[in-house]
């Protein structure tokens, strides 16, 4: 019992398929996004009050909602950006959900993944949103600029368009630098340098890439976690690049099923949670090696550490599709699963790790 414990605090049954859930910044509220059986979108806001979860408001949207982020919004606005099944990118004011404050047909097919940076006081530079779609394109949007993306990364004419499953911002430690990592259904993983508008690094993980996340967006690239099909996730040390070996990495097996997500703890970048297709949660602690790089002369190669399993728990009987840590309350989290249930999770003793 001296280890962190994963405790189910509360759960809410839903009448729709839920794909994503996010805490509304600096509040006890969280949102739930999904799709009803008829194909229209479900958008709900819940609040924790007196230890119980209460529905605050809900609204139905024309198309199913797949993903959302507050990452590009100013803290006082707390605008939510969402991607839907028709490829629409929309930004919503939490106080007025009837019509979006930003609306663009971003892709020709479903938006699978979305991330934001430059808002909430996280990351230098302009507020930007990145979307990844089944149409194979990764696009960057500035919500202050109407209709057109500020950057597009997609295959050239005649090349295969792979389904982009996940996107994540990183390296936004100063105004001039910003990177995007994208993962695809064929195992490709690519890091795009937005400063030079070029591919900084690419590899293939041999399994579809379900999730990528940097341990922090607003520092020089440090670590990147990539989760895949067939029970594996990879941790890349992004500080040292070798021309032939690339970035060093470790591979772990977990969940005995698809590893759907990885989410780093806001209060400690070396702790992260992975979610599994079996309805399980695994809490990990990354331990750095004695030396992070080795090699003679100017040509160095990175050395990876080890990821230790702190705790695991089965909280659902279906895949866990969404997970979000609360940035203000250590150990508080919310997750969504395909058993049409939202769960509020408490992880204890994280301050002792």
N, C-alpha and C positions, 0 to 999 in steps of 0.2 A: 504493500500500500504506500510505500515511499515514492513510487513512481507516479507520474501524472495519470489521472483517471478520466475516461471519457464517459460523461453522464448525460443521459437523455433528460432534459428539463421539461419539455412540453412538445406536443405534436398537434398538427391540424390536418384533418382529412379534407380533401378537395374533390370537386366533381369534374376536374379537367386534368390533362397531362401537363405537369409543370416541368419546365426546362431550366429555369434559372431563378436565383434569389439573391438579393443584395440588401445590405443594411443601408438605410438612408443616413448619410454622414451626420455625426453629432446628434444622434437621436436614439430613442428606443424602438424605432420603427424599422420595418424591412418590407421590401416589395417582393411579389411573386409574379413570374411571367410564364405563360404557357398557351395552350390551345385547347379549345372545347372540341367535343366529338364532331361538331358540324364544321370545324375548320376556322372559326373565328377566334380572335385573340382574347386571352384572359389576362387582366392587369389588376392586381389587388395590393392593398397596403394594409399591413398588420402592425400592431403595437403590443409590446410587452408591458402589462400593467398589473401590479399586485401579484406577480409571479405567473399570470395567465396571459395567453395570447388572444388578442381581440381583433376582429376585422374592423378597420377604420373606414375604408372606402374601396369600391371596386367599379370597374368600367369594362365594357366589352369593346374590342377593337375589330375592324373588318378582317384582319388577317392574323393568323397565329403568330405569337411572339416567341422568338428563340433565345435571345440573349440581351443583356443590358449592362451598362456601366455608368458610374458617376464620375469617372476619372478625368474628364475634360471640363467639368463644371466648377465654377467658383464656389467656395465653401458656403457663402451666404445664399447662393441661388439653389444649389443642390438639384440641378437639372439631370434627368436620367436620359441617356441615349440608348435606343433599342434597335435591334435588327429583327425583321420579320420574315415569314415564309415566302413573301413575294419579292424579296430583295430591297425592301424599303428601309432606309435609315431615318429615324425620327428622334427628336429631342423633346422631352416632356417637362413641363413645370409641375411639380408635385401638388401645387395648390390649385391648378387648373388643368385637369386631365382631358377636357373635352376635345381640344385641338392642340397639335404639337407646335412648339415654337420654332422648330426646324424640321423640314420634311423634304426628302429627296429619294428618287428611285436610284439607289446606289448600285444595284447589281441586277442581273437578269434572272438569277435564281436565289434560293434561300441564303440568308446571311447566317452562317454557322457560328461565327465568333466575333466578338467586339471587345475593344479595350480603349482606354482613354488615358491621357497624360496632360500635364500642364495645368490641371485644375486641382482643387482641394489642397493647394499648397505643396503638391508633390510633382517634382520635375521642373527643370528650367525650360523656358521657351514658351511658345504659343500653345493655347489649348488645342489639342488635336484628338481625333477619334480614328481608329483603324478598324476596318471591317474585312473579314475573310469569308468567301462565298463558295458555294458548290460550282459556280461558273469559273473557278480557277483564279480569280483576280483577288488581289489584296490592294485595298485603297485607303488612302489617308485623307481625312476631311478636317477642315477648320470650320467649326460651327458659325464663325463670323463671316464666312464666305459662302454665298448662296450657290446651290446647284452643282458646282464642279469640284471634284476632288483636287487636293493640292499635290497628290502623287498617286501613281498607279503602277503596280507591279503585277504583270500578267505575262503568260507565254506569248511568244510571237506567233504570227499566222502560220498555221500548219503544224505547230507543236501540240503535244497532248496537253489538255487542260485537266489537271488533277484537282480533285475536290479538296479545298482548303478547310481544314477542321478547326484550326486554332491560330490565334494571333496574340502577340504580347509586345508592349513597349518596353524599352530599356535604354540604358546609357544616356539618359536625359539629365546629366549632371551640370550642363551649362547650355546656354542658348544655342551654341553652334553645333552641338552633338545630339543625335537621337538615332536609335536603331529600332527595328521591328524584327521580331522573330515570328516565322510562320511555319506551321506543320501541316502535312498533307496526307491523304489517304494511302498513298503508296510508300510511306515511310520517309519521304523527303523532308528535310528541315533546312530552312534558309534564314540567314540573318541579313536584312537589308540595311544599308547605311544611308539614312536620309540626307546626311550632309553632302555626300558625294554621289547620291542617287545610283548606287551600285550594290551588287551582292558582295557582302563582306566575307561571308563564309557559308558553305552548304555541305550537307552530308546526307546519308540515308541510314535510317535506323532499322530497316528490314521489316518493320511493322507499322501499320497506320499510326500516325502521331495524333493522339487525342487531345493533348494539352501541352502548352509550353508556358513557362512563367519564369521571369528573372526574379531573383530574391529581393531586389529593390529596383524601382524604375529610375530613381534620382541620384544614383551613384555610377561611377565607372563600372562597366560590366564586370560582375564578380562571379556569380553562379547562375546557371540556367538549369531548370528541371524540365525534362520532356517525358511525358507518360505515353504509353503505347498499348496496343492490343497485346494479347497473350502474356499478361501478368508482369510486364516489365516497365521500369522507368530508368531514366538516365540522368545523372547529375554531371554537368559540364563545368569545368573550371575555365571561366572566360577571361582570365587575366593574362594568360600567356598563350600566344598563338605560335605554332610551329609550321613552317612552310609545307612539310610533308605529313606530319602527324596530326596537324590541325589542333583542336582543343582537346585536352585530356578529359577523360570521363570515367565514371563508374556505372555499372549496371546492376540493378537490384531486381529481384523477383518479389512480387507482393500480391495479395488479394486472391490469388488463384483464379483470376479472371481479368478482364480488361481493366486497366487503370485509367479511370475517366478523367480525373483532375489532380492537380497539385496546387496547393494554396499556402503561401508562406505567411507565417505569423507576423503581423505588422510590428509587434513590439520586439521581435527577435528574428532576424533574417536567417538564422541557422536552424530554425524549427519550421517544419512544414507538414501539412496534412495531405495524404493522398486518399482518393475515394475510389471504390471498386464496383465492378459490375455485379458483385455478389451482395451489395448493400453494406459493405464493410468500410470502416475508416481506419487508417493507419497513421500514427503520429511518429514523425522521424526527427532525429537530431543529427545535423551534419557536423562532423569533427574534422577540422583542417589537419593536413599532414605537418610534420615538423618543418619542412621546406616546401613552398608552393611551386618552385621551379628548379630544374636542374639542367646541366649541360655546360660544355666548355665554351668560353669566349662569348661572343654576342648572340649566338644561336642557342636559345633556351627552349625547353619543352616543359609543359605544365605537369604537376603532380597532383593527383586527386586524393582526397581524404576518404572518409568512410561515413556512410549513413547508418545510424543505429536506430532500430525500432524501439520507441519508448513505450508505446501502447497500441493496442488495436481493439476494435469492437465491431460487432455486427448490429446495426441500428435499423436496417430495412431488409426487405426480401426481394428488392429490385435494385437496379443500378442507381447510384447516387449521381444525379445529373448536375447539381449545383451546390456550391459550398462557398461561404463567405465569412471570414473572421470579422469581428467587431473591432474597429481601430481604437475605440475608447475604453473598452472593458476587456482586460486581459482574460483570454480563455473562453469568451463568449462567441458562439458561432451559430449560423443557421444553415441548414442544408435541405435540398429538395431531392426527391426520388421518384422513380417511375411507378411506385405504388400509390401515386397521387396523394402524397403526404409531405407536409413541411415539418421539419423538426428543429427545435432550438436545442443546441448542444452546449454543455459546459465542460471545459477541460481544466482540471485542477492542477495545482502545483507547477505551473509553467515557469513561475519566478524562481524555482529551485534548479532549473536545468542550466 
